[in-house]
């Protein structure tokens, strides 16, 4: 099946959220009940009450790897990166509830990144996503984004994906949380510190299909052929929420 989108239009839709917070968190299986409840009933509503937050989605590893740790992916969309360094957001991070303090202590692995939008195209969102995490030098970003954009359009047109989004990490905005109470409660569970010369690109593929999602092996191979190392993971949707106020209005 071939579908066609207009690649002559801007890859960033005017008014679309341009900031993101991407969290990859692993917790023990024994703690899933409390973790799931906290995330959906307390954490998401609290974050979406902060001005500039638009949407929040949480996914779980798929298929289940059968490990003692279960991995989750959370994607928050914000008006811009500045939302994630705002005084309102940092104040929220600096005054966690007792339940939040207990919940973040359940994190066994945590990779948290603030990023800015480079590209978004497609027909919509789905319940299963492919996440590619690419590490590269700053000098390589422009050429990589150009290559990724070309491959994303081809993948959408082929029917393998309903949409593709590309973000670039912002290390300064990412580190803004570190000195807050919640940041110190989580600690540094990252696999490695991001150095100034290194950038992370995140490719989120909204996979097409119901019982059997369309294969994405060709896309994975093509992205990997661009050069820099890529970590691939697949997840299925657990929960999706959105802010109740409209952009530009008080929350």
C-alpha positions in Angstrom: 0.0 0.0 0.0 1.3 3.5 -0.9 0.0 6.6 0.7 1.1 10.1 -0.2 1.7 13.1 2.0 2.8 16.6 0.9 6.5 16.7 1.5 6.7 20.3 0.2 5.0 21.7 3.3 6.9 22.7 6.4 8.0 19.7 8.5 6.8 21.6 11.6 3.2 22.6 11.6 2.6 26.2 12.9 1.2 26.1 16.4 2.3 22.5 17.0 4.1 21.8 20.3 7.9 22.2 19.7 9.3 20.9 23.0 9.4 17.5 24.5 10.3 15.6 27.6 11.3 11.9 26.9 11.6 9.6 29.9 12.7 5.9 29.7 12.2 4.4 33.1 12.6 0.8 34.4 11.0 -0.5 37.6 10.8 -3.8 39.3 7.8 -6.0 38.4 6.8 -6.2 42.0 6.3 -2.4 42.0 4.2 -2.1 38.9 0.8 -1.7 40.6 1.9 1.4 42.6 4.0 2.8 39.7 1.1 2.5 37.2 -1.4 4.1 39.6 0.9 7.0 40.5 1.7 7.7 36.9 -1.9 7.9 35.7 -3.7 9.3 38.7 -1.2 11.8 40.1 1.9 12.4 37.9 0.3 13.0 34.5 -2.4 15.3 35.9 0.2 17.3 37.9 2.5 17.8 34.9 -0.4 18.7 32.5 -1.5 21.4 35.0 1.8 23.2 34.4 1.5 26.0 31.8 2.8 25.0 28.4 2.3 21.2 28.8 0.1 19.9 26.0 0.0 16.0 26.0 1.4 13.1 27.9 1.7 9.5 26.7 3.1 6.5 28.5 4.1 3.2 26.9 5.5 -0.1 28.1 8.1 -2.4 26.4 6.5 -4.6 23.8 6.8 -7.4 23.6 7.4 -8.1 27.3 11.1 -9.1 27.6 10.4 -11.2 30.7 13.1 -9.5 32.8 12.8 -8.6 36.4 12.8 -4.9 35.3 10.0 -3.6 33.1 10.8 -0.6 30.8 8.5 2.3 30.2 8.6 5.2 27.7 6.9 8.5 28.5 6.6 11.3 25.9 5.4 14.8 27.0 4.7 17.5 24.4 5.2 21.2 25.4 4.7 24.5 23.8 8.5 24.9 23.6 11.7 23.9 25.4 11.4 26.9 27.6 8.3 25.3 29.3 10.7 22.7 30.7 13.0 25.3 32.3 10.2 27.6 33.4 9.9 28.8 37.1 6.5 27.1 37.3 7.8 23.7 36.2 10.9 23.9 38.3 8.7 24.9 41.3 6.6 21.7 40.7 9.8 19.6 40.6 11.0 21.3 43.8 7.8 20.4 45.8 7.0 16.7 45.1 4.2 15.1 47.1 5.2 12.3 49.5 3.7 9.8 47.0 5.9 11.2 44.2 9.0 11.0 46.4 8.2 7.4 47.1 7.4 6.6 43.5 10.6 8.0 42.1 12.5 5.9 44.6 11.1 2.9 42.6 13.1 3.9 39.5 15.9 1.4 38.8 16.9 2.9 35.5 16.0 6.4 34.2 17.1 8.2 31.0 15.5 11.6 30.9 15.9 14.0 28.0 14.5 17.4 27.1 14.4 18.0 23.4 13.3 20.3 20.6 11.3 19.4 17.5 13.0 19.0 14.2 10.3 17.2 12.2 6.8 15.9 12.5 4.8 14.4 9.6 2.1 11.8 9.0 -1.5 11.0 9.5 -1.8 10.6 13.2 -0.7 8.6 16.3 -1.0 4.9 17.0 -0.8 2.5 20.0 2.6 1.1 19.2 5.8 3.1 18.6 9.3 2.4 17.6 11.9 4.6 19.4 15.4 5.1 17.9 18.0 6.8 20.1 20.9 8.1 18.1 24.1 9.5 19.5 26.1 11.8 17.3 28.4 14.9 17.2 26.9 18.4 16.8 28.6 18.7 13.5 26.7 15.7 12.2 23.2 16.8 13.3 22.2 18.7 10.1 23.1 16.0 7.7 21.5 13.3 9.9 18.3 15.2 10.3 18.1 15.6 6.5 18.7 11.9 6.0 16.2 10.9 8.7 13.6 13.3 7.3 13.9 11.7 3.8 13.6 8.2 5.3 10.7 9.2 7.4 8.7 10.5 4.4 9.4 7.3 2.5 8.3 5.1 5.4 5.0 7.0 5.9 4.3 6.9 2.1 4.9 3.1 2.1 2.3 2.5 4.7 4.7 1.2 7.4 4.1 4.2 9.7 1.3 6.6 10.4 3.7 9.3 11.5 7.3 10.1 12.4 8.7 12.7 14.8 12.3 13.7 15.2 13.7 15.6 18.3 17.2 16.9 19.2 18.3 16.8 22.8 18.9 20.0 24.7 21.5 19.2 27.5 21.1 22.6 29.3 17.3 22.3 29.5 17.7 18.6 30.5 20.0 19.5 33.4 17.6 22.1 34.8 15.9 19.4 37.0 19.1 18.3 38.7 19.1 20.7 41.6 15.4 20.3 42.4 14.0 18.1 45.2 12.6 15.6 42.7 15.8 15.6 40.7 17.8 14.8 43.7 15.4 12.1 44.8 15.8 10.4 41.5 19.6 10.8 41.4 21.7 10.2 38.4 20.5 6.9 36.9 21.6 7.8 33.4 23.9 5.4 31.5 26.3 8.2 30.7 26.6 12.0 31.0 26.0 13.9 27.8 29.1 15.9 26.9 28.9 19.2 25.1 30.1 17.9 21.8 27.5 15.1 21.8 23.9 15.3 20.8 21.1 12.7 21.0 18.5 12.5 18.3 15.2 10.7 19.0 13.1 9.2 16.2 9.6 8.2 17.2 7.8 6.1 14.6 4.0 5.6 15.0 3.7 2.1 13.7 0.8 1.3 11.2 -1.4 -1.7 11.6 -3.8 -3.4 14.0 -3.2 -7.1 14.7 0.1 -7.2 12.8 1.9 -3.8 12.6 3.6 -3.2 9.3 7.3 -4.2 9.3 9.8 -1.5 9.9 13.0 -3.5 9.3 13.8 -1.6 6.1 13.5 1.8 8.0 15.8 0.5 10.8 18.4 -0.7 8.4 18.3 2.5 6.4 18.7 4.7 9.6 21.5 2.4 10.9 23.3 2.9 7.6 23.5 6.6 8.2 26.5 5.9 10.4 26.0 6.8 14.1 25.0 4.1 16.6 21.3 3.7 17.2 19.4 2.0 20.1 16.0 0.6 19.0 13.1 -0.2 21.3 9.4 -0.9 20.7 6.6 0.0 23.1 2.8 -0.2 23.3 0.5 2.5 24.6 -0.6 2.3 28.3 -2.1 5.8 28.9 -2.6 9.1 27.1 -3.8 12.4 28.6 -3.9 16.0 27.5 -4.1 19.4 29.1 -7.6 20.7 29.6 -6.8 24.3 28.6 -6.0 25.5 25.1 -2.5 26.8 24.1 -2.0 30.4 24.9 -4.6 30.4 27.8 -3.9 30.3 31.5 -3.7 26.8 32.9 
